[in-house]
Amino acid sequence: METNFFKSIIALQIAGNWTINIAKETAERLIVSVLFFNDAIGDTACRKVPPILLKGTAQELDDGFFQAISEPITETAQLFANMEHFLKQKEQAKIASQMEKDNASKVDKDKSDKQKKYDEAMKKVDELEAEGKFKEAWLKVPQPELYPEQTEIIRNRRMELSKQFAPDLFNEPKPEEPC
C-alpha cells in the first residue's frame, strides 16, 4: 500500500501545525476533523479558528480530502500571517510611541534644566546687583549663545550693568596722590 498523504501536506507549502482526528460515524462513514494552528502566533484569537470537519466514506475521503482542505487551510494560514504581521506592527508602533514620549520627555527635561540654570544665574545677577557688585553681576550674566531664546534679555541686562561701571571697566581709579 502506497500513500502520498504526507507528500500532499508538504506540497501545500504552509507553515503551521496540524491536528487530525478520525472517528467512525457509521460502519462505512468516517468523520475527519482537521485543525490547523500555529503556536508562533502571539494573538489568542488564532485559537478561535474552528477545525474543518469532513464526513464521508473512506473512498470519498481518499479522493477529495486535499481538495476539500487546501483552500480553507491556505486561508487560515494567511489569516495567521496577517495576525502575526499586525501584532509586530502594533508592537513597533508601541515602541515608536514610547520612544517619542521618552524623547519629548527628555527634551522637556532638558528645557526645564536649562531654564532652571538660566533662572538661577539671573537670580545671582540680581543679588550681586543689589549688593552693588556690578562687575561681578555682569560676569555672572549667562552667555547669549547658551540661551538663544533669551538673547535680547541677556544683552539688555549686560548693557544696564555696564552703565553702572566706573569709567575704567577693569581697573579701579587710582587715588590722587598729594603734591
C-alpha positions as CSV (number, residue, x, y, z in Angstrom):
1,M,0.0,0.0,0.0
2,E,1.4,3.3,-1.1
3,T,0.1,6.7,0.0
4,N,1.0,10.2,-0.8
5,F,-0.7,11.8,2.2
6,F,2.4,13.4,3.7
7,K,3.8,14.5,0.4
8,S,0.5,16.2,-0.3
9,I,0.7,18.0,3.1
10,I,4.2,19.2,2.2
11,A,3.1,20.3,-1.2
12,L,0.6,22.7,0.4
13,Q,3.7,24.8,1.5
14,I,2.0,26.0,4.6
15,A,3.8,26.6,7.9
16,G,1.9,25.5,10.9
17,N,0.8,22.5,13.0
18,W,-1.9,20.0,12.2
19,T,-4.2,18.0,14.5
20,I,-6.1,15.4,12.6
21,N,-8.7,13.2,14.3
22,I,-10.6,10.4,12.7
23,A,-13.7,8.9,14.1
24,K,-16.2,6.4,12.8
25,E,-19.7,7.8,12.2
26,T,-21.1,4.5,11.0
27,A,-19.6,1.3,9.8
28,E,-19.0,2.8,6.4
29,R,-18.6,6.5,7.1
30,L,-15.9,8.5,8.8
31,I,-15.7,11.9,10.4
32,V,-12.3,13.7,9.9
33,S,-11.5,16.8,12.0
34,V,-8.6,18.8,10.7
35,L,-7.4,21.6,13.0
36,F,-4.6,23.8,11.6
37,F,-2.9,26.1,14.0
38,N,0.3,28.0,14.6
39,D,1.8,28.2,18.1
40,A,4.1,31.0,17.0
41,I,1.2,33.5,16.7
42,G,1.0,35.7,19.7
43,D,-2.7,36.6,19.2
44,T,-5.0,34.3,21.2
45,A,-7.7,34.9,18.5
46,C,-6.0,32.2,16.4
47,R,-7.3,29.7,18.9
48,K,-10.9,30.5,17.9
49,V,-10.4,29.2,14.4
50,P,-12.6,26.1,14.2
51,P,-11.5,22.7,12.7
52,I,-12.5,21.6,9.3
53,L,-15.0,18.7,9.5
54,L,-15.2,16.2,6.7
55,K,-17.6,13.3,6.5
56,G,-17.7,10.6,4.0
57,T,-16.8,7.1,3.1
58,A,-13.1,6.0,3.1
59,Q,-13.1,6.2,-0.7
60,E,-14.7,9.7,-0.8
61,L,-12.2,11.0,1.7
62,D,-9.3,9.4,-0.2
63,D,-10.5,11.1,-3.4
64,G,-11.4,14.5,-2.1
65,F,-9.5,15.1,1.2
66,F,-6.9,17.5,-0.1
67,Q,-9.2,19.3,-2.5
68,A,-11.6,19.9,0.4
69,I,-8.9,21.2,2.9
70,S,-6.4,23.1,0.6
71,E,-8.4,26.3,0.3
72,P,-9.6,26.6,3.9
73,I,-6.1,25.7,5.2
74,T,-4.5,28.3,2.9
75,E,-6.9,31.0,4.0
76,T,-6.3,30.1,7.7
77,A,-2.5,30.3,7.2
78,Q,-2.9,33.7,5.5
79,L,-5.1,34.8,8.4
80,F,-2.4,33.7,10.9
81,A,0.2,35.5,8.9
82,N,-1.9,38.7,8.9
83,M,-2.4,38.4,12.7
84,E,1.3,38.0,13.3
85,H,2.1,40.9,11.0
86,F,-0.5,43.0,12.8
87,L,1.0,42.2,16.2
88,K,4.5,43.0,15.0
89,Q,3.4,46.3,13.6
90,K,1.4,47.1,16.7
91,E,4.5,46.4,18.8
92,Q,6.6,48.6,16.6
93,A,4.1,51.4,16.9
94,K,4.1,51.0,20.6
95,I,7.9,51.1,20.8
96,A,8.0,54.1,18.5
97,S,5.3,55.8,20.5
98,Q,7.2,55.2,23.7
99,M,10.4,56.5,22.1
100,E,8.6,59.6,21.1
101,K,7.3,60.1,24.6
102,D,10.7,59.5,26.0
103,N,12.3,61.9,23.5
104,A,9.6,64.5,24.3
105,S,10.1,64.0,28.0
106,K,13.9,64.3,27.6
107,V,13.5,67.5,25.6
108,D,11.1,68.9,28.2
109,K,13.5,67.9,30.9
110,D,16.5,69.4,29.1
111,K,14.5,72.7,28.6
112,S,13.4,72.6,32.2
113,D,17.0,72.1,33.4
114,K,18.3,74.8,31.0
115,Q,15.6,77.2,32.1
116,K,16.4,76.4,35.8
117,K,20.1,77.2,35.2
118,Y,19.2,80.4,33.4
119,D,16.8,81.4,36.3
120,E,19.5,80.6,38.9
121,A,22.1,82.7,37.0
122,M,19.8,85.7,36.7
123,K,18.8,85.4,40.4
124,K,22.5,85.6,41.3
125,V,22.9,88.6,39.0
126,D,20.1,90.3,40.8
127,E,21.6,89.6,44.2
128,L,25.0,90.9,43.1
129,E,23.5,94.0,41.6
130,A,21.5,94.7,44.8
131,E,24.8,94.5,46.7
132,G,26.3,97.0,44.3
133,K,28.7,94.5,42.8
134,F,28.1,95.5,39.2
135,K,31.2,93.9,37.7
136,E,30.6,90.6,39.3
137,A,26.9,90.7,38.3
138,W,28.0,91.5,34.7
139,L,30.3,88.5,34.7
140,K,27.5,86.2,36.0
141,V,25.1,87.1,33.3
142,P,24.8,84.0,31.1
143,Q,26.2,83.9,27.6
144,P,23.6,84.7,24.9
145,E,24.8,81.7,22.8
146,L,23.7,79.3,25.6
147,Y,20.2,80.7,25.8
148,P,19.2,81.8,22.3
149,E,15.6,82.4,23.3
150,Q,16.7,84.9,25.9
151,T,19.4,86.7,23.9
152,E,17.7,90.1,23.9
153,I,17.1,90.0,27.6
154,I,20.7,89.0,28.3
155,R,22.1,91.7,26.1
156,N,19.9,94.4,27.7
157,R,20.9,93.2,31.1
158,R,24.5,93.4,30.3
159,M,24.1,97.0,28.9
160,E,22.3,98.1,32.1
161,L,25.0,96.7,34.3
162,S,27.8,98.2,32.0
163,K,26.3,101.6,32.6
164,Q,26.9,101.2,36.4
165,F,30.6,100.6,36.0
166,A,33.2,103.2,36.8
167,P,34.7,104.9,33.8
168,D,37.5,102.4,33.6
169,L,35.9,99.0,33.4
170,F,38.6,96.7,34.7
171,N,40.8,98.9,36.8
172,E,39.9,100.8,39.9
173,P,40.5,104.5,39.7
174,K,43.8,105.4,41.3
175,P,43.5,107.7,44.3
176,E,45.2,111.1,43.6
177,E,48.5,111.5,45.4
178,P,49.1,114.7,47.3
179,C,51.6,117.1,45.9
